[in-house]
Amino acid sequence: MHRRLYGRGALFDVEPPGLVPRLVGIRPYELHAEKLEHPTGPPLLVLAGGRGLGKSAVLAELWDAYTDHTRRGEARRRTPVALIDCEDEQFARPPHEESPESWSPVWQALLVVAEQLTEPVRAAGQLTFPRLTAGLVAVRASDWSGRTDSDRIRRELVRILLLNERASRFSLAGRWAAKVASKVIAAASGGGPFVAATVEATLEALSEGVTHRKEQRPATWYRSYPNAGGNAKRGLLLLAGNFRAGGTSREHAERWLVRALLADLAEAYSGIGSHLTRLGRPLVLLDNARSGPGPGLLDAVLRDRADGVVDQVVWVATVRGADHPALGDAVRRALPEVARATDWEPGSSPSSRALLVPLPPLSPDDTLHIVGAVCDDVELPPRLPHATHRLTGGNPLGIVLLATAARQHPESAASLGRLLTEKVRMEEGQADEGRPVYAELLARLVPEDRLDELTVLAAAHGHDSAVALAHAQLPDDFGSSGVRSLRARLAEEGLTAEAGHFVGDPFIRTLLLLRLHHRHADHAKWREVHETMIAHFAPGLGFRTPHPGVDAFRLYHELALGDTDAAVAYLRDAFATLRTRTWLETLRFLASAPYFHAHDSEGRDADGRDDRRSAIALGRTDAGRTPPEGVNAALHLRIRRLLHAVWQVTDPLVLPDPRVCGRLGFELLQLSDLRPAGGALLFATSQAWPEDALAGRPLHIPAEDGDGDGDGDGDGVA
C-alpha cells in the first residue's frame, strides 16, 4: 500500500490491484508479480493537473515503490526505474560552451534515463545499452573534433560508454569504458575525419568481444537506418548528420535514439529465462513533460507505437493542464475509473496511444488525515482541517504547507488568515525563519516570472478590467497584449478563468490578493488597485452594465476597501425591483469581496485583528447605527446584517460562525415575508445557505418548482 499519499489509491492499491501494478506487473513495495492488464503493450500514462495537485509526489512515490534497500542501505530496484524532471537545469542548456548542434535536451535526457536504468535490479542482471551508446557517441563526436582538452573528452566519452559496461565484484567499474575511450581518442586523433574515426572505433569496441556475446548484435543495429545501405557505420554518420542539421531532421534522429534505448531494453527482456529474473516492466517517469525534453520523448514514443514499433516500457509523464496539444486524441479517464480497469483501446493517431488521467483534488477526509499526520500530537482547533479544505479546495500542497505552519505556530491556527502570514520552515534545522506561508505557496503554485503581474491582476474580473489595471498599475509595455498572453499562460498551467474573475482558482486568487494586501506596510498598493477598479466601473460615458448587477463590480471593490454603505443601499433599494434570483446572485457576489483586516466605521484599515462582520451580522451594532433619512429603517438594518453575515460565512480565511449562519437564515426568512412574489425562493435559500456555509460548500441558489424566473410563488400570482 502507498505510504505517504492520500486520495491516490486508484494508482497504488494492491488488493485489488490499482493501475500502476497492473501496468508494471509488480506490486508496489513488494517483489510479487501481478497480472498485466495490457500484455501486448501498455498505454503511455499521463497524469495531468495544475500546480500543487501532487503530480511530482506521485512520481516520487512510484520511485520509492519500486526501489528496495539492502541492509547496508544500498538501493536495489525491484524493476528498472528512471525519474527525471524535464524542467531541471541540466536539460535547459549544454553543460559546456560547445556547439549546440551536437547536443539537445532529448540527447541529455536519454543519457540520464539510461544511466538510472543501469542501476542494480534485485534478482536480475544489470541492463546495458549498446545501441544507445553508439548513437550518443556518434552525435557528440562532432563537438570533440579539433578540441585539445582531451581530459574533458575522455570524461564525457567514459560517461557514455559506461552505459554498456556491467559492474561486478570481480572488476572495477569503468575499466572497460576507460580502455575503449583511450582507443577511440587515439583512433580519432589520426589524420582521417574525426566523427568517422570515432564511430568506427566505437563500433569496433562494441563488437570485438570486450562485451558479452549477446551484445555483439546491437553493433550492427544501425544498418537499418534510412539510406545506410546495410552499413552500420554509414547509418551512425547519417544519424549524426541529421542531428546536427536541426529542425525536423534532428527530430528524426532523436526518434532513432529513443528507439535505440527501447531496443536495448527489449533485448534485455528477451531470450530464455529472462522472464524468470525480470518480473516487471521497466518504468520511466517524466515530470513536467511539457517542457525541456518532455515533448520530444513523448512524441517519439507515441509515434513509434502508432507505427507498430512495440515496446514494453511503462512511461508515466506529468503535465500541467489537460489540453496538451500533443495529446488531442488521448483516451481520457477520471482517476476512480482506472482503479480496476482502464478500458483503453488505442486508435490510429499517435496521441491515442496515451491514457490521460487528471489528478483530482483531495477529499475532506484526506485533508483531515493529512493535517492529523503532519501535526501529530500538537493540539489544534478541531475545525482546522475543515477550514483548510475549504480554503485550498483539496490542493495537496496547500494542505501540507498549512498543516506544517499550524504545527510550527499552533497559537495562530485559529485563523487561516493569520496562519498564512506566519513564516514557515520547510526543512528541519533550517537556519532562517523561512518566508510567510502565502509567499511559499505562491512560489510553488504560480509562474514565478509572472508573480508581480498576477498579484495586481488578481483583482480583475475580465479582460477589460484587467487591461484597465495593467495600464494604471503595471509597466507601460504590458498592456492589452500582456493581459492576453498572461491569460493564455494561465490556461496552459491549468488555471483557467471563471466568470467574474481573471484568476479562476479561488485558492490561488486568495493568496495573490493577500500578497497584494501585504505589498506595503500601509497597504497603499491594495488601495490603489481597488480604487482603479472603482473608477473603471464608475457610471459614465461608455459605461457597460456588468453582470450580475448595475453597480456590482464597483460595489465589490468598495467593500474590499471597507466601505459598506453603498452596497447596503444598493441591495436595499434593489430588493423590490430586481428579480429575486438576480438579487440573491448580486448579494452573493458582493459578499465574495476580500476581507483581510478589520475596518473601522469610516472604512479605514484597523490595526487589530477583530472581525467586525460577526458583530454587525448579529445586530450588536444596530443601536449605534442611524439609517439614512427617508428609507425603511428596519429593511436597511436587515440588509446590512444580511450582507455582513454572508460576507463572514463565505470568507475562505475564517471559519463560518454557527451563530452568524443561524442569523443569515433568519434574515432571509424574514425577507421572504416582505416580498411575496419571490418568497418561495427566499425561503428555500434561507434553508440552503446556512447548510452550505457550515459544510464548507459554495452557496447555491435553489431551483424552486413553479419558480421559472425566481419571482413566482407557484400559484400564478405575480
PEWO-V358424 format. One record per residue. N is the residue number from 1. OMEGA is omega in whole degrees, -180 to 180 (none if undefined). Layout:
N/OMEGA ; N/OMEGA
//
This chain:
1/178 ; 2/-167 ; 3/-174 ; 4/-174 ; 5/176 ; 6/177 ; 7/-178 ; 8/-178 ; 9/180 ; 10/179 ; 11/-166 ; 12/-174 ; 13/-179 ; 14/-178 ; 15/-12 ; 16/-173 ; 17/176 ; 18/-173 ; 19/-174 ; 20/178 ; 21/178 ; 22/179 ; 23/-176 ; 24/-179 ; 25/176 ; 26/176 ; 27/175 ; 28/177 ; 29/179 ; 30/172 ; 31/-174 ; 32/-176 ; 33/177 ; 34/-179 ; 35/-180 ; 36/179 ; 37/-179 ; 38/-174 ; 39/-179 ; 40/179 ; 41/-176 ; 42/171 ; 43/171 ; 44/-174 ; 45/179 ; 46/176 ; 47/-173 ; 48/177 ; 49/179 ; 50/179 ; 51/174 ; 52/-178 ; 53/172 ; 54/179 ; 55/179 ; 56/179 ; 57/178 ; 58/179 ; 59/177 ; 60/178 ; 61/176 ; 62/178 ; 63/180 ; 64/-176 ; 65/-178 ; 66/175 ; 67/179 ; 68/178 ; 69/178 ; 70/179 ; 71/179 ; 72/-180 ; 73/180 ; 74/-180 ; 75/175 ; 76/-179 ; 77/170 ; 78/172 ; 79/-180 ; 80/-177 ; 81/173 ; 82/-180 ; 83/175 ; 84/173 ; 85/-176 ; 86/176 ; 87/-179 ; 88/-176 ; 89/-177 ; 90/179 ; 91/-176 ; 92/-177 ; 93/180 ; 94/-178 ; 95/179 ; 96/-178 ; 97/-178 ; 98/178 ; 99/-179 ; 100/-180 ; 101/-177 ; 102/-178 ; 103/173 ; 104/176 ; 105/179 ; 106/177 ; 107/-179 ; 108/-179 ; 109/179 ; 110/177 ; 111/-178 ; 112/179 ; 113/-179 ; 114/177 ; 115/-179 ; 116/-179 ; 117/177 ; 118/179 ; 119/-176 ; 120/178 ; 121/-177 ; 122/175 ; 123/179 ; 124/179 ; 125/-179 ; 126/179 ; 127/172 ; 128/-173 ; 129/-178 ; 130/180 ; 131/180 ; 132/179 ; 133/-179 ; 134/-179 ; 135/180 ; 136/179 ; 137/-179 ; 138/-179 ; 139/-175 ; 140/-173 ; 141/-178 ; 142/179 ; 143/-179 ; 144/-176 ; 145/176 ; 146/180 ; 147/179 ; 148/-179 ; 149/-176 ; 150/179 ; 151/179 ; 152/178 ; 153/-179 ; 154/-180 ; 155/-180 ; 156/-178 ; 157/178 ; 158/180 ; 159/180 ; 160/-177 ; 161/178 ; 162/176 ; 163/-177 ; 164/-180 ; 165/175 ; 166/175 ; 167/176 ; 168/-179 ; 169/-179 ; 170/-179 ; 171/178 ; 172/178 ; 173/178 ; 174/-178 ; 175/179 ; 176/-179 ; 177/179 ; 178/179 ; 179/179 ; 180/179 ; 181/178 ; 182/179 ; 183/-179 ; 184/-179 ; 185/179 ; 186/-180 ; 187/-177 ; 188/-179 ; 189/-180 ; 190/-175 ; 191/-176 ; 192/177 ; 193/-173 ; 194/-176 ; 195/-179 ; 196/180 ; 197/179 ; 198/179 ; 199/-178 ; 200/-180 ; 201/179 ; 202/178 ; 203/179 ; 204/180 ; 205/-178 ; 206/-175 ; 207/-174 ; 208/-180 ; 209/176 ; 210/173 ; 211/-179 ; 212/-175 ; 213/-179 ; 214/-176 ; 215/177 ; 216/-178 ; 217/-178 ; 218/179 ; 219/-180 ; 220/-173 ; 221/-175 ; 222/174 ; 223/-177 ; 224/178 ; 225/-177 ; 226/178 ; 227/179 ; 228/178 ; 229/179 ; 230/-178 ; 231/-176 ; 232/180 ; 233/178 ; 234/178 ; 235/179 ; 236/178 ; 237/177 ; 238/177 ; 239/-180 ; 240/179 ; 241/177 ; 242/179 ; 243/-178 ; 244/-177 ; 245/180 ; 246/177 ; 247/-178 ; 248/177 ; 249/178 ; 250/178 ; 251/178 ; 252/179 ; 253/179 ; 254/177 ; 255/179 ; 256/177 ; 257/176 ; 258/179 ; 259/177 ; 260/177 ; 261/-177 ; 262/178 ; 263/176 ; 264/178 ; 265/178 ; 266/178 ; 267/-178 ; 268/-177 ; 269/180 ; 270/178 ; 271/-177 ; 272/173 ; 273/-178 ; 274/-180 ; 275/180 ; 276/-177 ; 277/-180 ; 278/-174 ; 279/-172 ; 280/175 ; 281/172 ; 282/-174 ; 283/178 ; 284/-174 ; 285/-178 ; 286/178 ; 287/179 ; 288/-171 ; 289/176 ; 290/-174 ; 291/176 ; 292/-178 ; 293/-174 ; 294/-178 ; 295/180 ; 296/179 ; 297/-180 ; 298/-179 ; 299/-178 ; 300/-178 ; 301/-176 ; 302/-179 ; 303/179 ; 304/179 ; 305/178 ; 306/179 ; 307/176 ; 308/177 ; 309/-172 ; 310/171 ; 311/-176 ; 312/-179 ; 313/175 ; 314/176 ; 315/175 ; 316/-178 ; 317/174 ; 318/177 ; 319/174 ; 320/-177 ; 321/-176 ; 322/-176 ; 323/178 ; 324/-176 ; 325/-179 ; 326/-176 ; 327/-174 ; 328/-178 ; 329/180 ; 330/175 ; 331/-176 ; 332/179 ; 333/171 ; 334/-176 ; 335/179 ; 336/-177 ; 337/-178 ; 338/-177 ; 339/-177 ; 340/178 ; 341/-178 ; 342/-173 ; 343/-178 ; 344/174 ; 345/-177 ; 346/174 ; 347/-177 ; 348/-177 ; 349/179 ; 350/-175 ; 351/178 ; 352/177 ; 353/180 ; 354/174 ; 355/-175 ; 356/-178 ; 357/175 ; 358/175 ; 359/-178 ; 360/171 ; 361/179 ; 362/-179 ; 363/175 ; 364/178 ; 365/177 ; 366/179 ; 367/178 ; 368/-178 ; 369/-179 ; 370/180 ; 371/179 ; 372/-179 ; 373/-178 ; 374/-176 ; 375/174 ; 376/-174 ; 377/178 ; 378/-180 ; 379/-176 ; 380/176 ; 381/-175 ; 382/-177 ; 383/178 ; 384/178 ; 385/179 ; 386/-179 ; 387/-180 ; 388/180 ; 389/180 ; 390/-179 ; 391/-173 ; 392/-175 ; 393/-180 ; 394/177 ; 395/-174 ; 396/-180 ; 397/179 ; 398/-180 ; 399/-177 ; 400/-178 ; 401/177 ; 402/178 ; 403/177 ; 404/178 ; 405/179 ; 406/177 ; 407/-178 ; 408/-178 ; 409/-177 ; 410/-179 ; 411/-180 ; 412/-173 ; 413/180 ; 414/-179 ; 415/178 ; 416/176 ; 417/178 ; 418/-178 ; 419/-179 ; 420/-180 ; 421/176 ; 422/178 ; 423/-176 ; 424/176 ; 425/-175 ; 426/-179 ; 427/176 ; 428/180 ; 429/179 ; 430/-172 ; 431/-178 ; 432/-178 ; 433/-176 ; 434/179 ; 435/-178 ; 436/-177 ; 437/-178 ; 438/179 ; 439/178 ; 440/179 ; 441/-179 ; 442/178 ; 443/-177 ; 444/-172 ; 445/-179 ; 446/178 ; 447/-175 ; 448/-176 ; 449/179 ; 450/-176 ; 451/-178 ; 452/180 ; 453/180 ; 454/179 ; 455/179 ; 456/-174 ; 457/176 ; 458/178 ; 459/-177 ; 460/-176 ; 461/-179 ; 462/-175 ; 463/-175 ; 464/-179 ; 465/176 ; 466/178 ; 467/178 ; 468/177 ; 469/-179 ; 470/180 ; 471/-174 ; 472/-168 ; 473/-177 ; 474/-180 ; 475/-174 ; 476/-176 ; 477/-179 ; 478/171 ; 479/-175 ; 480/180 ; 481/177 ; 482/178 ; 483/180 ; 484/180 ; 485/-179 ; 486/177 ; 487/177 ; 488/178 ; 489/178 ; 490/179 ; 491/177 ; 492/-179 ; 493/-177 ; 494/-180 ; 495/-177 ; 496/178 ; 497/173 ; 498/-177 ; 499/177 ; 500/-178 ; 501/178 ; 502/175 ; 503/-170 ; 504/-175 ; 505/-176 ; 506/-179 ; 507/-179 ; 508/178 ; 509/178 ; 510/179 ; 511/179 ; 512/179 ; 513/176 ; 514/176 ; 515/178 ; 516/-179 ; 517/-177 ; 518/-179 ; 519/177 ; 520/-178 ; 521/-180 ; 522/179 ; 523/-176 ; 524/-178 ; 525/176 ; 526/-178 ; 527/-179 ; 528/-178 ; 529/-178 ; 530/176 ; 531/175 ; 532/179 ; 533/178 ; 534/179 ; 535/-179 ; 536/-177 ; 537/179 ; 538/178 ; 539/180 ; 540/-179 ; 541/179 ; 542/-178 ; 543/178 ; 544/-180 ; 545/-180 ; 546/172 ; 547/14 ; 548/-179 ; 549/-175 ; 550/-176 ; 551/-169 ; 552/-177 ; 553/178 ; 554/-180 ; 555/177 ; 556/-178 ; 557/173 ; 558/176 ; 559/179 ; 560/177 ; 561/175 ; 562/179 ; 563/-176 ; 564/-172 ; 565/-177 ; 566/179 ; 567/178 ; 568/-179 ; 569/-179 ; 570/-179 ; 571/179 ; 572/-176 ; 573/-178 ; 574/-176 ; 575/-176 ; 576/-173 ; 577/-180 ; 578/170 ; 579/-175 ; 580/-180 ; 581/178 ; 582/179 ; 583/179 ; 584/177 ; 585/179 ; 586/177 ; 587/-179 ; 588/180 ; 589/-180 ; 590/-177 ; 591/175 ; 592/178 ; 593/-179 ; 594/-179 ; 595/-175 ; 596/179 ; 597/173 ; 598/178 ; 599/178 ; 600/-174 ; 601/180 ; 602/179 ; 603/-180 ; 604/176 ; 605/175 ; 606/-180 ; 607/-177 ; 608/-177 ; 609/179 ; 610/179 ; 611/-175 ; 612/-177 ; 613/-179 ; 614/-180 ; 615/180 ; 616/-179 ; 617/-179 ; 618/175 ; 619/-176 ; 620/-180 ; 621/-176 ; 622/-175 ; 623/-179 ; 624/-176 ; 625/180 ; 626/179 ; 627/178 ; 628/180 ; 629/174 ; 630/179 ; 631/176 ; 632/-174 ; 633/-178 ; 634/179 ; 635/-180 ; 636/-178 ; 637/179 ; 638/179 ; 639/179 ; 640/179 ; 641/-178 ; 642/180 ; 643/-179 ; 644/177 ; 645/179 ; 646/179 ; 647/-178 ; 648/-172 ; 649/179 ; 650/180 ; 651/-177 ; 652/-177 ; 653/178 ; 654/174 ; 655/177 ; 656/179 ; 657/-180 ; 658/178 ; 659/179 ; 660/177 ; 661/178 ; 662/180 ; 663/177 ; 664/178 ; 665/-179 ; 666/-178 ; 667/178 ; 668/178 ; 669/178 ; 670/179 ; 671/-180 ; 672/178 ; 673/-177 ; 674/-180 ; 675/-176 ; 676/-177 ; 677/179 ; 678/-174 ; 679/-178 ; 680/-180 ; 681/178 ; 682/179 ; 683/-180 ; 684/179 ; 685/179 ; 686/177 ; 687/-172 ; 688/-172 ; 689/177 ; 690/178 ; 691/179 ; 692/-177 ; 693/-178 ; 694/179 ; 695/180 ; 696/180 ; 697/171 ; 698/180 ; 699/178 ; 700/178 ; 701/-174 ; 702/172 ; 703/-176 ; 704/174 ; 705/180 ; 706/-177 ; 707/-173 ; 708/-179 ; 709/178 ; 710/-176 ; 711/-175 ; 712/179 ; 713/178 ; 714/-179 ; 715/176 ; 716/180 ; 717/-179 ; 718/none
//
